[in-house]
């Protein structure tokens, strides 16, 4: 499926984009000029794709804000941050990691350095998982960007190599540590963004924690089949996801997110 870079928003959508940019403390002029280089949509967009989409506009702003935060963190480590591309899709998408459907939820593909988000997921987050709110949505994006950070640091490749030598249970445990670290990295972004631009309002962190808890493996397994099998977890329990997001939020430092050295998750 071919794709072309597309500026998200226009008309009313542009107004929404600017308002959300101001909420996050992002220069809207800069955002409107540069966001096209970081957002992709399918070359043959679905019906109605040309209409203003506040969800897509919001995602664009959060993406720009994560770039600011991680550029700062990488500079402190003597590194250069390379921004990912965010692919917005509906229903079905093809990535360098294979084909995916919306039912899989948002994902990051290390092979093409792109984060994929189906816009309908946010409706599921609100209605199915009972986790509404703008900051719940921001947490999901920040988690996927956390995977991009892991990829840039070489962590994703090392975990993938280790999983190839491990049993299924051991491989699942490695995946859990990778996912919990991405939650912690999302917390680092929130810490940095609030320290720099004071973006957090009353209730924002609760929204993120509700989302993290709602998509814990134990919650999802209990809802779908009525019982829980911890050995099959790949993302971590609700409690673990909340704990590691809080850890990154409290610290704002990479060293706080070493889930692989942690004796207990």
N, C-alpha and C positions, 0 to 999 in steps of 0.2 A: 504494500500500500504506500504510494508516494505521498510525500508531505511537503509543504512549503511554509516558511515562517509567516506568521500572520499577526498583525497588530490586533490585540484583543480589545474590543470596545469601540464605540463610535456614537456620536450623538449623545443620548442620555447615558449610554454605557460609559462614555468618556467622563461625564460629570460624576458618575458613581466612582469611577477609577480615581479621580482627583480627590474626592472626599475621603475615600478609604486611605489614600496615600497620606493625606494630612493627618489622619488618625494614627498612622504608624510613624509619622515624622519623616516620611520620605519626600524628597523634592519631586513634585508631580511633573515638572517640566522635564527633568532628567528621565523620569519613568516613561513618559509618553514617547520620548525619543528612542529609548534603548530597549524597551520591553519586547519588541518584535524579535530581537536576537535570541531571546531565551524562552519563547513560547511557541509551540507548534500545535497545529491542528491538522486533521486529515485533509488531503488535497480535495477530496469530494466530501465537504461537510454535510451533516444531516440536515433535513428540513428545519428551517428556523434558526440555523447557525448564524445568520447575519444579523439577528436581532440582538439588542443589548442584553448582556448576561451578567448580572451583578456578581454571581458566583465566580465566573471566569475573571472578572475585574479584580475581585478580592484576592484570588489566587495569585494574580500578577503582582499585586502589591506585596504580599507576604514573601513571594520569591525574591523580589528586589531587596526586601529587608533582610532576608537570610544572607544574601550576598554581602551586604554591608557588615553583618556580624561576623561571618566566617572569614572575610577578608582581614578583619582586625585580628581574629584569633590566629590565623595562619601567619600573619606578619609578626606576631609576638613569638612564634615558633621558628622564625627565620624561613618561612615558606611562602609560596605564592598560591593563593586560592584561585582555582579555575571553576568558574560558575557552570552549573549543569544546565541542561535544557529541560523544561517542563512540557510534557505532551498532554494536552487535554483531549479526551476522546469520549465517545458515547457508545456503549454496548460492546465494541470489539476493537482490538488494535493489534498490530504486528510490531514487535520489537526485535532487537538483536538477540534477545533472550528467548524468543519464541512468540507464539500467539497468546493472547490473553482476552478474557471476557470480563465484563464489569463485575460479575459475581466474585471474582478473585480479590477485588478491592484494589486500592492504590498499590503500586509497586515501583521499585527502582531496578534498572538494568545496568549492571556494571559494564557490560560489553559496549554499550553505546553512550554511557554516562547521561542517561535520561531518566527522569522521574515521570511515571505515567499515572494520571488521575482521571478517573471517569467522573464527570460532573454530577451524575446521579448519585454518587456515593454519599454526598453531603445530605441528600434527602434521606438516604438510609441511616446515616449517622443520627439524624434528628428523629426520624419516625421509628425505625427498627431498633436502634440501640439507645434511644432516649437520651441522646447527648447533643442537645442543640447549642447554638451560640457560635459567634464568629471565632472566638478563641479556640473552641474545640476544632474548628476547621483548620485554623492556623497550626495547631499542634500536629494534625495529620500531615500537613505539608512539611513542617519542620522535621518530623520523623523521617520522611522519605529523603529530605536533604541530608539528614544525619547519615543515611546509607551512602550518599555521595561523598560525604566527608570520609567515611570509612574506606571507601574505594580509593580516594586520593592518598590516604595514609598507608595504603597497602594491606589493610586489615581484612578486607573482603576476600582478596586473593588467598591470603594465608588460611582463612577459615575454610574456604572452598577446598583447598588442597588437603587440609586436615580431615574434612568430612569424607573425602574420597578414600581415605585410609581407615575410617572409623566404621563401627557398626551403626545400624539405624538409630538405636537409642542414643549412642554417643554423638552421632551427627545431629540429632534433634537438640541435644543439650548444647552443642556449639551454636546452633541457630538461635536458640533462646538467648545466649550471651550476646550474640551479634545484635539481635533485635532490642534487647534491654539497653545495650549501649546506644543504639539509635534513639531510644526514648530519653536517655540521659543527655545526649547531644541536642535533642530538641529543647531540653531544659536549659542548656547553656545558651542557646539562641534567645530564649525568653528572658533570661537573666541579663544578657548583654543588651538586648533591645530596650528593656526597661531602664537599665542603668544609663543608657545613652539618650533615649528619647522619651522615657517615662510613658510607655504605651499601655501599661497594665492598669485596668480599672477594677473596681469592686466586682467580684464574680468571675473575672477572666480565668484565674488559675483554677477555680472550681470547675469551670467548663472544660479545661484541658484535662484535669484529673478525672472527671466523669467520662470523657472520651477514652482516656487510657485504660480506665477500669472496665468500660463496657466492651472493649475489644480484647480483653485478656483471654487466653486459651481456655481457662476453666469456665468462664462465663459463656463463651461461644459453644463449647462442647456440651455444657449443661442444657443450654437452650435448644441445641439441635438434636441431641440424642438422649438427654436425660441422665447422663453419667459422665464422669471425668476420668481420663487416663493420663496422668502427668508425664509418663514416658513418651507420649506422642506430642507433647507441647513443642511448638516451634517458635513461639513469640513470647512466652512467659505468662504467668498468672496475672490476674487483675491487680493483686497486691504488689507483685514485683514490678509491674509496669508503672504503677503510681510511684513506688519507692524510688525507682531510678530516674524518673522524670523530676521528682522533687530534689534528688541529689544534684543533678545538673543545674536546676533552677537555683538552688542555694549557693552553689560554688561558682558557677560560671567559668570553670577551668577544666581543660581536657583531662588532667590527672585524676579528677574525681570520677571519671567515667570508665575506668579500667575494669570492666565486668569480667574479663578473662583472668585477672589476678584475684578476684574476689573469692574468698572461701565460701561465702554464703550469698545467694542472690536475694 
